[in-house]
Amino acid sequence: MTSKLYLLLGANLGNRHHTLAQAREQLAQRVGAIGQESPIYETAAWGLTAQPAYLNQVVLLETTLSPGVALAETQAIEQVLGRVRAERWGARVIDIDLLFYNDLILNTPALTLPHPYLHLRRFTLQPLADIAPDLVHPVLKQTVQQLLEACPDESEVIKLL
């Protein structure tokens, strides 16, 4: 049985476009077939704001992996692509966040689904709304489009591709 897994890709160090392309390639090989890709956006850093701008993109994968295995695979891809976990919300070559896994609600020390900050981040909601505006958040009971319209984050999100 396949599951729908929405991921947010982000990069703000190095050749950001190339890194996102490599991440998509690795995800397709290791996690599942990519069904949809949002446009790529350039966005201001969130959390720690004194760092370079990010490129962000949301992808939808069809996967047979469990959420825990999908997390392990995405973290392995981050490592292969050169991610170093130095500080929370710090600059990074690549970041891959699990946003939704079907309508699963999960809260473990390793993984929270849906992603606990997605409704607070315009850089996540805008690309997600491009490919899944009617997707309903299983905890907040609002669509992605509704969450985007109510998002308190006013950071600039610029569509590139």
N, C-alpha and C positions, 0 to 999 in steps of 0.2 A: 504494500500500500504506500502511495506517495503522499507527502505532506507539503503544504505551501509554507515556505520559509522566506520571510522578508528580511533583507540585510541592508544596513547602511554602510557604505564604503566611504572612507575619508582619508585624505593625505594632505600634508602641508609642508613636507620636506622633500628635497630632491626633485626629480622629474615626475610631477604629480600625475599628469595624464598617462604616462607610461606605467606608473605604479598601479593606477586604477585598472588599466588594461591587463596587466599581469595578474592582478587580484581576480578579475573576472575569469581569466583563463584557468587559474588554479581552482577557483570555486567550481567551475564547470567540470573539471577533472576529478575533484576530490569530494564535492558535496552534492552536486546535482545539476540537472539541466537548467539553464537560465531561461525562464519563460518571458520575462519582461525586464527592461532597463529604463530607468528614468533618464531625463536629460542630466547632464553634469552641471553643477552649480558651483560658483565661487562664493565662499561664505566667510564671514569674520569668525575668529576663534571664539569659543564659548567656554566658560569656566575660567581658565587662565587666558586672558585676552591679549597679553603682550607677546604675541607670536605671529608668524606668517599666516596669511589667509589659507583656508582649506579649499580643496575641491571635494565635493560630496556627490554621491549618487546612491540611489536605492535600486536594488535588484530583487526580483522574485525568482526563487529557485523551487523546482519540484525535487524533493529529496526523499530518500528512503531511510535516511539516518535519523536516529533519535535526537532530541534537542541536545543532550549531553555530548554525544559524539559529534554533532554538527559544531558545537562550541569548541571542542578539542581540535577539530579540523580547521576551523577559522583561525584559531590561535596559532596552529602550526603553520598556516599560510602566512600569517603576520610575521612569524619568526623567519621563515624562508625569505621573505621580501625585505627583511632587515629591521623589523620593529624592535626597539629597545624600550622596555617599560621603566622609565626613570622617575616620572612624577605623574600623579593623577591629572588628567586633562592637559598634559604637556604636549609639545610638538611631537609629531611622529611621521615616519615614512608611510605607514599604513595603519588604519584602524578599521576593523570589521565588527560591527555590532549586530547582534540578533535582535530584531524588532518584534516580529510576530512569528509564531509557529502554529499554523492553523489558528484556532481560537483558544489555544492552551493558556491557562493561568498557572504559572509556576513560580515558586519563591524558595530557592535553595541558597546556601552560601555561595555556590559557584555561578548560579544563573537565575535571573528574574525575567519572566516573560508575562505579558509584553514588557518591552524595555521600560524601565521605571522613569526615564526622563523624556521619552519621545514626545509627549504632549506639551512639553515646555520648550522645545527646540524647533525653531522655524527651519533650520538647516536640515532637519530630519523630516518634518511634516510636509514641506513644499515638494521635494522630490517624491515622497511617498504618495502625496495627493495626485501627482501626475499619472501614476500607474494604478492607484487603488483608492480613489476618492470616497467610494462607498463602503470600504472596509470598516467594520464596526469594532471598536476597541472593546474587548470582552469585559473589562473592569469598569471603564468609564461610560460605556453604553452610548458612545457618540461615534459618528463616522470620522474618518481621517479629515475630510473636508471641514466638518464642524470643529474639530480640534484645531485645525489650521486657522480658521476664522476667529477662534477664541484665544489663540496662542499669545501669551504675554511677552514673548521674545520679539523685540522689534529690530533685531539684527538684520543687516542687509544680506539678501540672498539673490545672487545674480545668475541667471541662466546663461550658460556658455554654449552648450551643444545639445 
